[in-house]
Amino acid sequence: RHTFLNVRCHIHDKYNATLYFTNVNYAREGAAPATGLVGPSAVADCHMKCVRQTDGNWLFSEFKPSQALLGEDDFMKLM
């Protein structure tokens, strides 16, 4: 599971925007529901550049995560 926190959107013009957010990831090997979690598996500060297409849809053009915290659970050690 991923949780996105502190989402901010900076609109540059009608065709370009940047999203800034914190991504908190919870992971556990095996079938749901996951039990025994002590904390998030990973926390990253992220920004995404977005470009509006001629049909009006927005597409992500760049994604830059910066890992802030990495958990020590067995699942993350396998990654």
N, CA, C and O atoms as a GROMACS GRO file, in nm:
protein
  316
    1ARG      N    1   0.084  -0.118   0.000
    1ARG     CA    2   0.000   0.000   0.000
    1ARG      C    3   0.088   0.124   0.000
    1ARG      O    4   0.197   0.126   0.058
    2HIS      N    5   0.038   0.225  -0.067
    2HIS     CA    6   0.107   0.353  -0.070
    2HIS      C    7   0.013   0.461  -0.018
    2HIS      O    8  -0.107   0.459  -0.046
    3THR      N    9   0.067   0.553   0.058
    3THR     CA   10  -0.007   0.669   0.105
    3THR      C   11   0.067   0.792   0.056
    3THR      O   12   0.188   0.802   0.074
    4PHE      N   13  -0.005   0.885  -0.004
    4PHE     CA   14   0.056   1.008  -0.052
    4PHE      C   15   0.013   1.121   0.041
    4PHE      O   16  -0.106   1.146   0.059
    5LEU      N   17   0.110   1.189   0.099
    5LEU     CA   18   0.085   1.294   0.198
    5LEU      C   19   0.139   1.428   0.150
    5LEU      O   20   0.230   1.433   0.067
    6ASN      N   21   0.083   1.535   0.202
    6ASN     CA   22   0.130   1.670   0.174
    6ASN      C   23   0.140   1.698   0.024
    6ASN      O   24   0.238   1.753  -0.023
    7VAL      N   25   0.037   1.658  -0.049
    7VAL     CA   26   0.037   1.677  -0.194
    7VAL      C   27   0.019   1.825  -0.227
    7VAL      O   28  -0.075   1.890  -0.181
    8ARG      N   29   0.112   1.876  -0.307
    8ARG     CA   30   0.105   2.014  -0.352
    8ARG      C   31   0.119   2.014  -0.504
    8ARG      O   32   0.196   1.937  -0.560
    9CYS      N   33   0.045   2.100  -0.569
    9CYS     CA   34   0.049   2.110  -0.714
    9CYS      C   35   0.087   2.252  -0.752
    9CYS      O   36   0.020   2.348  -0.715
   10HIS      N   37   0.195   2.266  -0.826
   10HIS     CA   38   0.239   2.395  -0.876
   10HIS      C   39   0.205   2.401  -1.025
   10HIS      O   40   0.263   2.328  -1.105
   11ILE      N   41   0.111   2.488  -1.060
   11ILE     CA   42   0.071   2.506  -1.199
   11ILE      C   43   0.163   2.610  -1.262
   11ILE      O   44   0.163   2.726  -1.222
   12HIS      N   45   0.242   2.568  -1.360
   12HIS     CA   46   0.334   2.660  -1.427
   12HIS      C   47   0.262   2.740  -1.534
   12HIS      O   48   0.279   2.862  -1.544
   13ASP      N   49   0.184   2.672  -1.614
   13ASP     CA   50   0.101   2.734  -1.718
   13ASP      C   51  -0.006   2.632  -1.753
   13ASP      O   52  -0.018   2.530  -1.684
   14LYS      N   53  -0.087   2.657  -1.858
   14LYS     CA   54  -0.198   2.565  -1.884
   14LYS      C   55  -0.156   2.428  -1.937
   14LYS      O   56  -0.240   2.340  -1.955
   15TYR      N   57  -0.027   2.408  -1.963
   15TYR     CA   58   0.021   2.279  -2.014
   15TYR      C   59   0.126   2.211  -1.926
   15TYR      O   60   0.166   2.098  -1.955
   16ASN      N   61   0.171   2.276  -1.820
   16ASN     CA   62   0.278   2.220  -1.737
   16ASN      C   63   0.248   2.241  -1.589
   16ASN      O   64   0.205   2.348  -1.546
   17ALA      N   65   0.273   2.135  -1.512
   17ALA     CA   66   0.253   2.141  -1.367
   17ALA      C   67   0.353   2.047  -1.302
   17ALA      O   68   0.406   1.956  -1.366
   18THR      N   69   0.378   2.070  -1.174
   18THR     CA   70   0.463   1.981  -1.096
   18THR      C   71   0.390   1.944  -0.967
   18THR      O   72   0.338   2.031  -0.898
   19LEU      N   73   0.388   1.814  -0.937
   19LEU     CA   74   0.331   1.764  -0.811
   19LEU      C   75   0.445   1.735  -0.715
   19LEU      O   76   0.546   1.677  -0.753
   20TYR      N   77   0.428   1.775  -0.590
   20TYR     CA   78   0.524   1.746  -0.484
   20TYR      C   79   0.448   1.670  -0.375
   20TYR      O   80   0.337   1.710  -0.338
   21PHE      N   81   0.505   1.563  -0.323
   21PHE     CA   82   0.437   1.485  -0.220
   21PHE      C   83   0.534   1.394  -0.147
   21PHE      O   84   0.648   1.373  -0.191
   22THR      N   85   0.488   1.339  -0.036
   22THR     CA   86   0.561   1.237   0.038
   22THR      C   87   0.489   1.104   0.015
   22THR      O   88   0.368   1.095   0.032
   23ASN      N   89   0.564   1.003  -0.024
   23ASN     CA   90   0.510   0.870  -0.050
   23ASN      C   91   0.551   0.780   0.066
   23ASN      O   92   0.670   0.760   0.091
   24VAL      N   93   0.453   0.726   0.137
   24VAL     CA   94   0.478   0.631   0.246
   24VAL      C   95   0.430   0.495   0.198
   24VAL      O   96   0.314   0.478   0.160
   25ASN      N   97   0.520   0.396   0.199
   25ASN     CA   98   0.492   0.263   0.148
   25ASN      C   99   0.491   0.162   0.263
   25ASN      O  100   0.581   0.158   0.346
   26TYR      N  101   0.387   0.080   0.265
   26TYR     CA  102   0.377  -0.031   0.361
   26TYR      C  103   0.379  -0.160   0.281
   26TYR      O  104   0.298  -0.177   0.189
   27ALA      N  105   0.468  -0.252   0.314
   27ALA     CA  106   0.480  -0.376   0.238
   27ALA      C  107   0.505  -0.493   0.332
   27ALA      O  108   0.568  -0.480   0.437
   28ARG      N  109   0.454  -0.607   0.290
   28ARG     CA  110   0.474  -0.731   0.365
   28ARG      C  111   0.455  -0.845   0.268
   28ARG      O  112   0.364  -0.842   0.185
   29GLU      N  113   0.540  -0.946   0.276
   29GLU     CA  114   0.528  -1.063   0.189
   29GLU      C  115   0.412  -1.148   0.236
   29GLU      O  116   0.387  -1.161   0.356
   30GLY      N  117   0.340  -1.207   0.140
   30GLY     CA  118   0.232  -1.299   0.174
   30GLY      C  119   0.095  -1.242   0.141
   30GLY      O  120   0.081  -1.130   0.091
   31ALA      N  121  -0.005  -1.323   0.172
   31ALA     CA  122  -0.143  -1.285   0.141
   31ALA      C  123  -0.194  -1.180   0.239
   31ALA      O  124  -0.149  -1.170   0.353
   32ALA      N  125  -0.290  -1.100   0.192
   32ALA     CA  126  -0.354  -0.999   0.276
   32ALA      C  127  -0.450  -1.068   0.371
   32ALA      O  128  -0.502  -1.174   0.335
   33PRO      N  129  -0.477  -1.016   0.487
   33PRO     CA  130  -0.421  -0.891   0.538
   33PRO      C  131  -0.282  -0.911   0.598
   33PRO      O  132  -0.253  -1.014   0.660
   34ALA      N  133  -0.197  -0.812   0.577
   34ALA     CA  134  -0.062  -0.817   0.635
   34ALA      C  135  -0.070  -0.786   0.783
   34ALA      O  136  -0.138  -0.691   0.824
   35THR      N  137  -0.001  -0.865   0.863
   35THR     CA  138  -0.002  -0.842   1.008
   35THR      C  139   0.141  -0.823   1.056
   35THR      O  140   0.236  -0.861   0.988
   36GLY      N  141   0.155  -0.765   1.172
   36GLY     CA  142   0.285  -0.752   1.236
   36GLY      C  143   0.370  -0.636   1.186
   36GLY      O  144   0.490  -0.631   1.213
   37LEU      N  145   0.310  -0.544   1.113
   37LEU     CA  146   0.387  -0.428   1.067
   37LEU      C  147   0.421  -0.337   1.183
   37LEU      O  148   0.337  -0.309   1.269
   38VAL      N  149   0.544  -0.290   1.187
   38VAL     CA  150   0.584  -0.199   1.294
   38VAL      C  151   0.599  -0.055   1.244
   38VAL      O  152   0.602   0.038   1.323
   39GLY      N  153   0.608  -0.039   1.116
   39GLY     CA  154   0.622   0.094   1.060
   39GLY      C  155   0.623   0.086   0.909
   39GLY      O  156   0.612  -0.022   0.852
   40PRO      N  157   0.636   0.199   0.845
   40PRO     CA  158   0.640   0.196   0.699
   40PRO      C  159   0.764   0.125   0.648
   40PRO      O  160   0.868   0.124   0.714
   41SER      N  161   0.753   0.064   0.530
   41SER     CA  162   0.866  -0.002   0.467
   41SER      C  163   0.959   0.099   0.402
   41SER      O  164   1.080   0.078   0.395
   42ALA      N  165   0.901   0.209   0.355
   42ALA     CA  166   0.982   0.312   0.289
   42ALA      C  167   0.907   0.444   0.291
   42ALA      O  168   0.784   0.447   0.288
   43VAL      N  169   0.983   0.553   0.295
   43VAL     CA  170   0.928   0.688   0.285
   43VAL      C  171   1.015   0.763   0.185
   43VAL      O  172   1.138   0.764   0.196
   44ALA      N  173   0.951   0.827   0.088
   44ALA     CA  174   1.025   0.901  -0.014
   44ALA      C  175   0.963   1.038  -0.036
   44ALA      O  176   0.840   1.052  -0.033
   45ASP      N  177   1.046   1.138  -0.057
   45ASP     CA  178   1.001   1.270  -0.101
   45ASP      C  179   1.001   1.265  -0.253
   45ASP      O  180   1.101   1.224  -0.313
   46CYS      N  181   0.892   1.306  -0.316
   46CYS     CA  182   0.877   1.288  -0.460
   46CYS      C  183   0.833   1.417  -0.529
   46CYS      O  184   0.769   1.504  -0.469
   47HIS      N  185   0.870   1.426  -0.655
   47HIS     CA  186   0.806   1.525  -0.741
   47HIS      C  187   0.787   1.465  -0.880
   47HIS      O  188   0.870   1.389  -0.929
   48MET      N  189   0.675   1.503  -0.940
   48MET     CA  190   0.637   1.456  -1.072
   48MET      C  191   0.608   1.575  -1.160
   48MET      O  192   0.531   1.664  -1.123
   49LYS      N  193   0.669   1.577  -1.278
   49LYS     CA  194   0.634   1.677  -1.377
   49LYS      C  195   0.520   1.623  -1.460
   49LYS      O  196   0.518   1.506  -1.497
   50CYS      N  197   0.424   1.709  -1.490
   50CYS     CA  198   0.306   1.670  -1.564
   50CYS      C  199   0.291   1.761  -1.686
   50CYS      O  200   0.318   1.881  -1.680
   51VAL      N  201   0.247   1.702  -1.797
   51VAL     CA  202   0.227   1.776  -1.921
   51VAL      C  203   0.085   1.749  -1.970
   51VAL      O  204   0.042   1.634  -1.977
   52ARG      N  205   0.015   1.856  -2.003
   52ARG     CA  206  -0.121   1.842  -2.056
   52ARG      C  207  -0.114   1.818  -2.206
   52ARG      O  208  -0.049   1.892  -2.279
   53GLN      N  209  -0.184   1.715  -2.250
   53GLN     CA  210  -0.187   1.678  -2.391
   53GLN      C  211  -0.293   1.762  -2.465
   53GLN      O  212  -0.376   1.827  -2.402
   54THR      N  213  -0.288   1.759  -2.596
   54THR     CA  214  -0.383   1.837  -2.676
   54THR      C  215  -0.527   1.792  -2.656
   54THR      O  216  -0.620   1.869  -2.679
   55ASP      N  217  -0.547   1.665  -2.612
   55ASP     CA  218  -0.684   1.617  -2.585
   55ASP      C  219  -0.733   1.656  -2.446
   55ASP      O  220  -0.844   1.621  -2.408
   56GLY      N  221  -0.648   1.729  -2.370
   56GLY     CA  222  -0.687   1.775  -2.236
   56GLY      C  223  -0.643   1.685  -2.123
   56GLY      O  224  -0.651   1.725  -2.007
   57ASN      N  225  -0.596   1.564  -2.153
   57ASN     CA  226  -0.550   1.472  -2.049
   57ASN      C  227  -0.410   1.509  -2.003
   57ASN      O  228  -0.328   1.557  -2.081
   58TRP      N  229  -0.384   1.487  -1.875
   58TRP     CA  230  -0.253   1.512  -1.817
   58TRP      C  231  -0.174   1.382  -1.812
   58TRP      O  232  -0.229   1.277  -1.777
   59LEU      N  233  -0.046   1.388  -1.847
   59LEU     CA  234   0.042   1.272  -1.840
   59LEU      C  235   0.164   1.307  -1.754
   59LEU      O  236   0.211   1.420  -1.754
   60PHE      N  237   0.212   1.207  -1.681
   60PHE     CA  238   0.337   1.226  -1.606
   60PHE      C  239   0.452   1.222  -1.706
   60PHE      O  240   0.463   1.128  -1.785
   61SER      N  241   0.537   1.322  -1.703
   61SER     CA  242   0.652   1.324  -1.794
   61SER      C  243   0.782   1.295  -1.721
   61SER      O  244   0.883   1.263  -1.785
   62GLU      N  245   0.782   1.306  -1.590
   62GLU     CA  246   0.903   1.280  -1.512
   62GLU      C  247   0.864   1.247  -1.368
   62GLU      O  248   0.776   1.310  -1.311
   63PHE      N  249   0.931   1.148  -1.310
   63PHE     CA  250   0.908   1.112  -1.171
   63PHE      C  251   1.042   1.100  -1.102
   63PHE      O  252   1.127   1.021  -1.143
   64LYS      N  253   1.062   1.180  -0.997
   64LYS     CA  254   1.189   1.178  -0.925
   64LYS      C  255   1.164   1.158  -0.775
   64LYS      O  256   1.135   1.253  -0.703
   65PRO      N  257   1.175   1.032  -0.730
   65PRO     CA  258   1.166   1.008  -0.586
   65PRO      C  259   1.303   1.023  -0.521
   65PRO      O  260   1.406   0.998  -0.584
   66SER      N  261   1.303   1.063  -0.397
   66SER     CA  262   1.426   1.072  -0.318
   66SER      C  263   1.399   0.997  -0.188
   66SER      O  264   1.324   1.045  -0.103
   67GLN      N  265   1.462   0.881  -0.172
   67GLN     CA  266   1.437   0.795  -0.056
   67GLN      C  267   1.479   0.867   0.072
   67GLN      O  268   1.594   0.909   0.086
   68ALA      N  269   1.386   0.881   0.166
   68ALA     CA  270   1.414   0.946   0.293
   68ALA      C  271   1.437   0.843   0.404
   68ALA      O  272   1.527   0.859   0.486
   69LEU      N  273   1.356   0.738   0.406
   69LEU     CA  274   1.367   0.632   0.507
   69LEU      C  275   1.345   0.497   0.439
   69LEU      O  276   1.262   0.485   0.349
   70LEU      N  277   1.418   0.397   0.483
   70LEU     CA  278   1.402   0.261   0.431
   70LEU      C  279   1.394   0.166   0.549
   70LEU      O  280   1.484   0.161   0.632
   71GLY      N  281   1.284   0.089   0.556
   71GLY     CA  282   1.261   0.000   0.668
   71GLY      C  283   1.357  -0.119   0.672
   71GLY      O  284   1.428  -0.146   0.575
   72GLU      N  285   1.358  -0.186   0.783
   72GLU     CA  286   1.448  -0.301   0.804
   72GLU      C  287   1.374  -0.434   0.807
   72GLU      O  288   1.431  -0.535   0.849
   73ASP      N  289   1.247  -0.435   0.763
   73ASP     CA  290   1.174  -0.561   0.770
   73ASP      C  291   1.227  -0.659   0.665
   73ASP      O  292   1.292  -0.619   0.569
   74ASP      N  293   1.198  -0.788   0.685
   74ASP     CA  294   1.251  -0.893   0.598
   74ASP      C  295   1.212  -0.873   0.452
   74ASP      O  296   1.292  -0.901   0.363
   75PHE      N  297   1.090  -0.825   0.425
   75PHE     CA  298   1.044  -0.805   0.288
   75PHE      C  299   1.133  -0.703   0.216
   75PHE      O  300   1.170  -0.724   0.100
   76MET      N  301   1.168  -0.593   0.283
   76MET     CA  302   1.250  -0.491   0.218
   76MET      C  303   1.393  -0.541   0.197
   76MET      O  304   1.459  -0.500   0.102
   77LYS      N  305   1.442  -0.629   0.284
   77LYS     CA  306   1.574  -0.686   0.265
   77LYS      C  307   1.581  -0.772   0.139
   77LYS      O  308   1.687  -0.781   0.077
   78LEU      N  309   1.469  -0.834   0.100
   78LEU     CA  310   1.463  -0.913  -0.022
   78LEU      C  311   1.466  -0.823  -0.146
   78LEU      O  312   1.510  -0.867  -0.252
   79MET      N  313   1.421  -0.701  -0.133
   79MET     CA  314   1.415  -0.610  -0.247
   79MET      C  315   1.555  -0.565  -0.280
   79MET      O  316   1.575  -0.488  -0.374
   0.00000   0.00000   0.00000
